[in-house]
């Protein structure tokens, strides 16, 4: 693909440039860099409304003169043995349409040899103890591969600000920690989870679910909301109660933006009851984990926890593994 200089479509004419070679992307970036701030949204493709919300947030942050790059790269380093690397959906033409409509300027879909020019890298980032819990325990090595490719794509795309979804709460926490610990010159912004009308968190893997499997999969979000509602009742608050301004939970709206709740034990029990019932459905939900997690170090929050916590769940329905979470605030508003 020959290099292209940056061009912008007129008002009401969404357009996006596709680059699959690093050298071509570098030409476009260098031509544009003097005009405004740069943002990146990293994806593995199969874009949906959740990705579109990230792109819109990026566009709003950098403004009309800023550059919004969407990367599409199915990273083999973050797939373990027996996971769905080979069948992960690859829908680049449709992705270009979603990216353009949401306000992206460039889609950078690099070739493996541009991301890993020497083949599988001998040196990788290590997620450390924070990456060994929950998702890391279920998917050994996943976060090492994820951080390695995120670091490489940050270098390749050179953004001022990078946007990631809050649905992948542990991933977001690790990326923020990497950026802080390794002094990356980039701001990391989390964007609230987008849900379908029935409450299921949007995921590229939702397309794998058969109709009856989808019915079972709804237990993930129902469990989270049941935990939230039980915590509200224990705190004597209604669904319109507020969390402290400025916290991540405060930025999430109903139903994902719960009020200040009480009793971690009550929250856990209510969530687990929904998941236990779903395990007896046909097809059954096979629980991987459910946890009420301290977002600072991703340890299990104690029963006397105060402040913010992440109620997170992971499970399989059929052959499809799904994750979800909501953020809660324990204790009185400050």
N, C-alpha and C positions, 0 to 999 in steps of 0.2 A: 504494500500500500504506500503510495507516494506521500511525502509530507504535505500537510495542509496548513495554511495560515488560518488564524482565528477569524471567523466571520460570525456575526450575530444576526439572527432573523429579526424581521420587523415585528411590531406589536401584534399580538394575536396570531403569530406564525411560529409555533414552537419548532425548534430545530436543535439538533445535537450532532456533534462531530464524533465519529468513531475512529479510534486509533488502536491498533493491535501490536504496534512495534514501539519500543521505548524511544528510539531515535525520533520517530514521527511525533510522539507526544511531547518530547523535549522541544521540538521546533514550535509547536503550538503554544506550549507554556511560556517559552521565552518571548514570543511575540506578544502574549497577553499580559505578562507579569507586571508591566509598568502601569496597567490601567486600574487595578484595584486589588482587594484582598482575595485570597484563594481559600476555598473550602473543599473538603473531600468527604464523600460517602462511600464506604467500602462495603461491597456486597459479593456474594457468590452467584449472583444472577437469580433467575426466576423471580423477577421483581413483582411486588404486589403493593397494596396501598400502604403497608407499613414502611416499605422502602420509600415510597412517594412522600410520606410525611417527613422523612429524614431529608430528602432533597428539597422540599419546600422550606424546611427550617434552615437549611444551608443557604438557600437563595435569600431568605429574609434577613439572615445575618450579614451576608456580604454585599447585598444590594444589587442594583441593576448593573453596576460596572464590575462587580466581582466575578470571579471564576468559580463555577461549581463543577467539580469533576466527580463522576461516579465510576468506581472501579468494579469490574466484573472478573472475578478469578476464583475458580473452584480449587482451593488450596489442598493439595494431597497430603500435606504434612499434618493437618488437623483431623484426618480420618484414620481411625484405628482399624485393625484387622476385623473383617466381618461387618464394617459399617458401609454406608450407602454411597461411596464415592462414585462407583460406576453408574449407578442409576440416578444420581443427583440431577435434577432437571436442568437442562441447558437450553435456554430460550432467548438467544441474543437478539433476534429481530423484534420480539415482543418487548424485551427489556429496553431497547432503544426508544420504542414508542412511549413506555411508561416514563423513562428518564426525561425525554423531551417535554412531555405534557406537564411534568412536575417542576420543570425549570432548570434542568441540567444543561450545561454548555458542552461538556465533553464526556463521552464514555470511553474509558481506558480499559480495554479487555486484553491485557498483555498475554503474550505467549509464555509457556512455562520457561523457555530458555531466556526470556527477558527477566523473569522473576528469580529464577535459579540458574544463572548462566553456567555454572559448573556442574549442573546436575543436582542431585539431592545434597543439600548443604552439610558440610562437616561441622560447622559451628552454628548453633541455634541458641535462641534465648531460652532461659529456664524460668518457669513461672514461680518456682519456689513453693513454700508451704501454703501460700494463699491459693495456689493452683492444684493442690492435692486433695482438696475437700469437695464434697458434693459432686459437681460435674467432673472435676478432676479425678476423683476417686472412681467414678463410673467410666470415665474415658481417659485412661492413662496416656499421657503425652499430648493430649488434645490441646491444652493451653500453651504448651511449649511451641507447637506448630502454629497456633493462632498468633501468639505474640511475635514469632519470627516473621510471619508474612505481614502483619500490621506494621512492624518496624520497617520492613523493606518498602512497603507501599507508601509509608510516610516519607521516606527518603526519596522515592521516585516521583511522588506527586507534589511534595513541598508545600503543604497547606499551612495556612495560619490557624485554621480551626478544622476539627474533624468531628463528625456526627455519628453516633452509634445508638442503637435502640436499647431501651431499658429492659426489654423482655429478656435479653441475655445479660442478666444482672451481674453475674460473676465475671463474664467477659469484660463488661464495662469497667468493673472495679479493677481488674487486672491491667487493662489498658491505661487507666488513669494512674495506677501505681507505676507502671513502666515509664510513662511519660515524665512523671515526677522524679523517679529514682535515677533515670538515665538522662535527664535534662533535655528532653526533646522540646524544641521551640514551637510547640503547638498547643492550642487550647482544645480540650476534649469536652464535648457537649453530649449529654444524654437526652434522648427524645422519648416521651411516654409511649407505652405499648398501644398499638392499634388493634381493635377487636372487631370480629364480625358481629352481625346483629344478634347472634345467639350467645355471644360472650367468648367464643373460642379465639384465642390470640392468633393473629395472622402469622403464618409461617409458610415458607416455600414447601414444607413437607406435608401441609394439610391436603394437598392434591392426591396424596397416596391413600387417603382414608376412604374406604367404602362407606356407604350410607349408614350401615349399622355400626361400623367402627367410629364414625363421627359422633353418633349418639353417645357412645361410651366415652369418647375423648372429651366431651363437654364436662365431664366430672372434674377435670383439672381446674377450670375457671370456677365452677360451682363450689369446689372445695375451698378455694381461696376466698371467695366472697362469703361463704359460710363461716370461715374463720374470722373474717373481718366483722361480720354482723354479730357473731357471738361476743367478740371483744367490745363492740359498741354497747351491746346490752349489758355486759358486765360493768361497763363504765357509766351506765345510766345516760347514754347519749343517743341521739337520733342519727339518722343517716345524713343529715345536713350539718352535723357538727364539723368543726374546723380543726385543721392541724396547724402548727406554728408556721407563720409565713416564711417563705424562703427555703424550706426544706424540700427535698425531692418529692416527698409525699404530697406536699402542698401544691406542687405543680401538676399533679395528676387529677383529672376530673372524675366525677362519678361515671362508671362504677369503680374505676381503678384508684381513685383518690380517696382512701378511707379517712375517717376521722380519728382523733385520738382515742385509743382503745385501752382496755385493761386486761390483765391476766394472760400472760403468754400460755399458761397451761390450758385455759379455756379456748384460746384461739387454736392451739395445736389439736385439741380433742375434737373440736367441731370440724376442722378440715379433714382430719383422719377418718371421721365417721363417714363423710361423703365418699372418700376414696375406698374405704372398706366395702361400702355398698356397691361401688362400681366394679370392684374385683369379683363380685358374684354375678355380674351381668354376662350376657353372651352377645358379642365376644367380650372377654373380661379385660379390665384395665390391670396391667401388671406394673405395680408401683416400683420405681427405682428409689426415690427418696421423697420425703416431705420434711421441710425444716423451717424453723423460724431463726433467721440468721442475722448476726451482727454484721452490718455492711462494712465495718472498718476492717475486720480480719477474716470474715466469713467463717467464724466459729458459731456453734449453736448458742443462741441467746438464752441466758439463764431465766428461771422463773421470776426473778426479781428485776428483769431487764427494764431499763427506762431509756427513752429516746427512740430513735428510728430502728426499724428492723425490716428484713425482707422475708416475707412468707413465700417460699419457693417450693415447686413440685416438679418432678420429672417422672414420666411413666411411658410404657409402651402400650399401644393398642394394635394388635396384629403385629406387623413388622415395623410399624412407624413409631419412632420415639419423639416425644414432644416435651417441651418445658414451658413453664409459665411462672409468674410471680406477681405479687403486689407489694407495695410498701406501706408499712403501718407505723404509727407513732404511739409509743406506750408512755403513759403518764400525762400529767396536766400540761396544757399549752403553756409555753413560757412567755 
